[in-house]
């Protein structure tokens, strides 16, 4: 059974898939830019295949970095279904790409001048947000000599630290490590995926003069703000609104769409929110649902609405109107 799974991994690499999806008792599939496609003539794997290949599956679900298989390390996310085990294999890059090579909007160059506050990279699952966030952290570490603390539990992608100093002797929970890092004069924290239990410590670190970078799974900038606020208890909601309005610097959301050209891979689409006085006032008041209209009218301040980005990608021929239409809020923009 190991050889069958390795053949599937080889297929995923050869076709440039972002993920291999394996379910015992069912045909396997691959994901391209968010689109799931069945593997032609893929046989159903026998039950027990994943346990045999991976060696151990603790609990009902989990995530770990495995391999190398086919000379590649893979992030493996496994879970149990009614009829058997399932797993999603994602090939990991050997090194972190340069931030400005990711096709980011020019306005994101402004992020490279930040020295404090909270920067959030958002997007749905398999949108490339971890690559973008890690690339940004690497760019910041390489641009000067910083005291850097890596709190990313997944560590799917190595950070290029340059001449920056890595703080490696922290212990305890993420919240405790944030406090230790602040006492040690840390300039930059890379938190990785957002954990609700760390919300207030993250905001405190950002308010205290450190630059804090993290990921949030959400489809747009308003969804990112919603996710952060919903992580606070009702009695802390007003406090969190005030802290977030003060500490937030930017929200960067991305999606990956199939390229219009055959064999063109994936094309990123972006949404960018900078925390101006107007934006902060809406966060404090609870009117952050009004932020899209502010982004649409604030291109001169570096902001970008996803609808505007998708419309431009369609006009330029990079993606089809059909694919962009799955994510656009106002379909008339693509006409």
C-alpha positions as CSV (number, residue, x, y, z in Angstrom):
1,X,0.0,0.0,0.0
2,X,3.0,2.3,0.6
3,X,3.9,2.2,-3.0
4,X,0.4,3.2,-4.1
5,X,0.4,6.3,-1.8
6,X,3.9,7.2,-3.0
7,X,2.7,6.9,-6.6
8,X,-0.1,9.4,-5.7
9,X,2.4,11.7,-4.1
10,X,4.5,11.5,-7.3
11,X,1.4,12.3,-9.4
12,X,0.6,15.4,-7.3
13,X,4.1,16.7,-7.7
14,X,4.2,16.1,-11.4
15,X,0.9,17.9,-12.1
16,X,1.8,20.8,-9.8
17,X,-1.1,20.2,-7.4
18,X,-1.3,22.2,-4.1
19,X,-2.7,19.2,-2.2
20,X,-3.2,15.4,-2.5
21,X,-6.5,14.3,-0.9
22,X,-6.5,10.6,0.1
23,X,-9.6,8.8,1.6
24,X,-9.6,5.1,2.3
25,X,-12.3,3.3,0.4
26,X,-12.6,6.1,-2.2
27,X,-10.7,7.4,-5.2
28,X,-8.0,10.0,-4.5
29,X,-8.1,13.6,-5.7
30,X,-5.8,16.7,-6.1
31,X,-6.4,20.4,-5.5
32,X,-5.4,23.1,-8.0
33,X,-5.9,26.7,-6.8
34,X,-8.8,25.8,-4.6
35,X,-10.4,23.5,-7.2
36,X,-10.6,19.7,-6.4
37,X,-10.2,17.3,-9.3
38,X,-10.4,13.5,-9.3
39,X,-7.2,11.6,-10.3
40,X,-8.0,9.7,-13.5
41,X,-8.3,6.0,-13.0
42,X,-7.3,6.3,-9.3
43,X,-8.2,3.1,-7.4
44,X,-9.9,3.2,-4.0
45,X,-7.2,2.6,-1.3
46,X,-7.9,-0.3,1.0
47,X,-8.8,0.5,4.6
48,X,-5.7,0.7,6.8
49,X,-3.5,2.1,4.0
50,X,-2.9,5.4,5.7
51,X,-2.0,4.0,9.0
52,X,0.4,1.6,7.4
53,X,2.0,4.4,5.4
54,X,2.2,7.0,8.1
55,X,3.0,4.6,10.9
56,X,0.8,6.4,13.6
57,X,-2.4,8.3,13.7
58,X,-3.0,9.6,17.2
59,X,-6.5,10.9,18.1
60,X,-9.4,11.7,15.8
61,X,-7.3,14.3,13.8
62,X,-3.9,15.9,13.7
63,X,-1.3,17.7,11.6
64,X,2.4,17.0,11.2
65,X,5.3,17.4,8.8
66,X,6.3,14.1,7.3
67,X,8.7,12.7,4.8
68,X,10.8,13.2,2.9
69,X,8.7,11.2,0.3
70,X,9.7,11.7,-3.3
71,X,12.5,14.0,-2.1
72,X,9.9,16.4,-0.6
73,X,8.7,17.1,2.9
74,X,4.9,17.2,3.2
75,X,2.4,18.7,5.7
76,X,0.0,15.9,6.5
77,X,-3.4,16.7,8.0
78,X,-5.3,13.5,8.9
79,X,-8.8,12.9,10.3
80,X,-11.1,10.0,10.7
81,X,-14.3,9.6,8.7
82,X,-17.2,7.3,9.1
83,X,-15.7,4.6,6.9
84,X,-12.0,5.1,7.4
85,X,-9.1,7.5,7.6
86,X,-8.4,10.4,5.3
87,X,-5.5,12.7,4.9
88,X,-4.5,15.8,2.9
89,X,-0.8,15.9,1.8
90,X,0.7,19.2,0.9
91,X,4.2,19.5,-0.5
92,X,6.4,22.0,1.3
93,X,8.8,24.4,-0.3
94,X,12.5,23.8,0.5
95,X,13.0,27.5,1.1
96,X,11.0,30.6,1.5
97,X,10.5,32.7,-1.6
98,X,11.2,36.4,-1.8
99,X,8.2,38.5,-0.7
100,X,8.2,40.7,-3.7
101,X,8.3,37.7,-6.1
102,X,4.8,36.6,-5.0
103,X,2.9,38.9,-7.3
104,X,1.9,41.2,-4.4
105,X,0.3,44.6,-5.1
106,X,2.8,47.5,-5.1
107,X,1.1,49.0,-2.0
108,X,2.3,46.0,0.1
109,X,5.8,47.5,-0.1
110,X,4.5,49.8,2.7
111,X,4.5,46.8,5.0
112,X,8.3,46.6,4.8
113,X,8.6,49.9,6.6
114,X,6.7,48.9,9.7
115,X,8.5,48.4,13.0
116,X,5.5,47.8,15.4
117,X,1.9,46.8,15.5
118,X,-0.1,43.8,14.2
119,X,-0.1,42.6,10.6
120,X,-2.6,39.8,9.7
121,X,-2.4,37.6,6.6
122,X,-5.8,36.1,5.8
123,X,-7.4,33.8,3.3
124,X,-9.3,30.6,3.0
125,X,-7.7,27.2,3.4
126,X,-5.1,26.5,0.7
127,X,-4.8,30.2,-0.3
128,X,-1.1,30.6,0.1
129,X,-1.3,32.9,3.2
130,X,1.3,31.0,5.1
131,X,3.8,31.3,2.3
132,X,3.1,35.1,2.0
133,X,3.3,35.7,5.7
134,X,6.5,33.7,6.1
135,X,8.0,35.5,3.1
136,X,7.1,38.8,4.7
137,X,8.7,37.8,8.0
138,X,11.8,36.7,6.1
139,X,12.0,40.0,4.3
140,X,11.8,41.9,7.6
141,X,14.5,39.8,9.2
142,X,16.8,40.1,6.2
143,X,16.4,43.9,5.9
144,X,18.1,44.7,9.2
145,X,19.3,43.2,12.5
146,X,16.2,42.4,14.5
147,X,15.6,40.3,17.6
148,X,13.2,37.7,16.2
149,X,11.0,35.1,17.9
150,X,9.4,32.3,15.9
151,X,6.3,31.1,17.6
152,X,4.8,29.3,14.5
153,X,4.0,25.8,15.7
154,X,3.7,24.4,12.2
155,X,7.0,25.7,10.8
156,X,6.1,24.5,7.4
157,X,8.5,27.0,5.7
158,X,11.9,28.0,7.0
159,X,12.3,31.8,7.8
160,X,15.3,33.5,6.2
161,X,16.7,35.3,9.3
162,X,19.6,37.1,7.6
163,X,21.7,38.7,10.3
164,X,18.8,38.9,12.7
165,X,19.1,37.2,16.1
166,X,16.7,34.3,16.7
167,X,15.3,34.1,20.3
168,X,15.2,30.4,20.8
169,X,15.2,29.8,24.6
170,X,11.6,30.6,25.4
171,X,9.4,28.0,27.1
172,X,5.8,27.5,28.0
173,X,2.6,28.5,26.2
174,X,2.5,30.9,23.3
175,X,1.2,33.6,25.6
176,X,4.1,33.0,28.0
177,X,6.6,33.0,25.2
178,X,5.2,36.4,24.0
179,X,5.7,37.8,27.5
180,X,9.2,36.4,27.7
181,X,10.0,37.8,24.3
182,X,8.9,41.2,25.2
183,X,11.0,41.2,28.3
184,X,14.0,40.2,26.1
185,X,13.4,43.1,23.8
186,X,12.1,41.1,20.8
187,X,11.4,43.3,17.7
188,X,9.4,40.8,15.6
189,X,7.1,37.9,16.5
190,X,5.9,35.4,13.9
191,X,2.9,33.7,15.5
192,X,1.7,31.5,12.7
193,X,-2.0,30.4,12.7
194,X,-4.2,32.4,15.1
195,X,-5.0,30.7,18.3
196,X,-8.0,32.3,20.1
197,X,-6.4,31.9,23.5
198,X,-3.6,34.2,22.5
199,X,-5.7,37.1,21.3
200,X,-5.1,39.6,24.2
201,X,-1.4,38.7,24.6
202,X,-0.9,39.2,20.8
203,X,-2.5,42.6,21.0
204,X,-0.5,43.6,24.1
205,X,2.7,42.6,22.3
206,X,1.7,44.7,19.3
207,X,0.8,47.7,21.5
208,X,4.1,47.4,23.4
209,X,6.2,48.3,20.3
210,X,6.9,44.9,18.7
211,X,5.8,43.9,15.2
212,X,3.5,40.8,15.4
213,X,2.6,38.8,12.3
214,X,0.0,36.0,12.2
215,X,-2.5,34.1,10.0
216,X,-6.2,34.1,10.2
217,X,-8.4,31.8,8.1
218,X,-11.1,34.1,6.6
219,X,-12.3,35.0,3.1
220,X,-12.0,38.8,3.3
221,X,-10.7,41.6,5.6
222,X,-14.1,42.0,7.3
223,X,-14.0,38.3,8.0
224,X,-10.5,38.6,9.6
225,X,-11.8,41.4,11.9
226,X,-14.9,39.3,12.7
227,X,-12.7,36.2,13.6
228,X,-10.5,38.3,15.9
229,X,-13.4,39.9,17.7
230,X,-15.4,36.7,18.0
231,X,-12.4,35.2,19.8
232,X,-13.0,37.6,22.7
233,X,-15.4,37.0,25.5
234,X,-18.5,39.2,25.7
235,X,-17.1,41.0,28.8
236,X,-13.8,41.7,26.9
237,X,-15.3,42.7,23.6
238,X,-15.1,46.4,24.1
239,X,-11.5,46.1,25.4
240,X,-10.5,44.0,22.4
241,X,-12.1,46.5,19.9
242,X,-10.1,49.3,21.5
243,X,-6.9,47.3,21.5
244,X,-7.3,46.1,17.9
245,X,-8.1,49.6,16.7
246,X,-4.9,50.8,18.2
247,X,-2.6,47.9,17.4
248,X,-3.7,46.8,13.9
249,X,-1.5,48.0,11.0
250,X,-2.8,46.0,8.1
251,X,-4.8,43.0,6.9
252,X,-3.7,41.3,3.7
253,X,-6.1,38.7,2.3
254,X,-5.4,36.5,-0.7
255,X,-7.0,33.8,-2.8
256,X,-5.6,31.6,-5.5
257,X,-7.5,31.2,-8.8
258,X,-6.8,29.0,-11.8
259,X,-4.9,30.8,-14.5
260,X,-6.9,31.4,-17.7
261,X,-4.0,30.1,-19.8
262,X,-3.8,26.3,-19.9
263,X,-1.0,25.1,-17.7
264,X,-0.6,28.6,-16.2
265,X,-0.9,27.4,-12.6
266,X,-2.5,29.7,-10.0
267,X,-3.0,33.4,-9.9
268,X,-3.2,35.3,-6.6
269,X,-6.0,37.8,-6.0
270,X,-5.6,40.3,-3.1
271,X,-7.4,42.5,-0.7
272,X,-5.5,45.0,1.4
273,X,-6.8,47.0,4.4
274,X,-4.6,49.6,6.1
275,X,-5.7,50.9,9.5
276,X,-6.3,54.5,9.0
277,X,-8.0,56.8,11.5
278,X,-11.3,56.2,9.7
279,X,-10.8,52.4,9.8
280,X,-9.9,52.4,13.5
281,X,-13.0,54.4,14.3
282,X,-15.2,51.8,12.6
283,X,-13.5,49.0,14.5
284,X,-14.0,50.7,17.8
285,X,-17.6,51.5,17.1
286,X,-18.4,47.9,15.9
287,X,-19.2,49.1,12.3
288,X,-16.4,47.2,10.7
289,X,-18.9,45.8,8.2
290,X,-18.7,49.1,6.5
291,X,-15.0,48.7,5.7
292,X,-15.4,47.5,2.1
293,X,-16.7,50.9,1.1
294,X,-13.7,52.5,2.8
295,X,-11.3,50.2,0.9
296,X,-13.0,50.8,-2.4
297,X,-12.5,54.6,-1.9
298,X,-9.0,54.5,-0.5
299,X,-6.8,53.2,-3.3
300,X,-4.6,56.3,-2.9
301,X,-3.8,55.1,0.7
302,X,-2.7,51.6,-0.6
303,X,-6.0,49.8,0.0
304,X,-7.4,47.3,-2.4
305,X,-10.8,45.6,-2.5
306,X,-11.0,42.0,-3.6
307,X,-13.7,42.8,-6.1
308,X,-11.5,45.5,-7.7
309,X,-8.6,43.0,-7.9
310,X,-10.7,40.3,-9.4
311,X,-12.2,42.7,-12.0
312,X,-8.7,43.8,-13.1
313,X,-7.5,40.1,-13.3
314,X,-10.4,39.4,-15.6
315,X,-9.9,42.5,-17.8
316,X,-6.2,41.6,-18.1
317,X,-7.0,38.0,-19.1
318,X,-5.2,36.4,-16.2
319,X,-8.3,34.6,-14.9
320,X,-11.7,33.8,-16.4
321,X,-14.9,35.6,-15.4
322,X,-16.4,32.3,-14.4
323,X,-13.6,31.6,-11.9
324,X,-13.6,35.1,-10.6
325,X,-17.4,35.1,-10.3
326,X,-17.1,32.5,-7.5
327,X,-15.5,35.0,-5.2
328,X,-16.7,38.5,-6.3
329,X,-19.3,40.2,-4.1
330,X,-20.8,42.3,-6.9
331,X,-21.0,40.2,-10.1
332,X,-21.7,43.4,-12.1
333,X,-18.1,44.3,-11.6
334,X,-17.0,41.6,-14.0
335,X,-19.4,42.6,-16.8
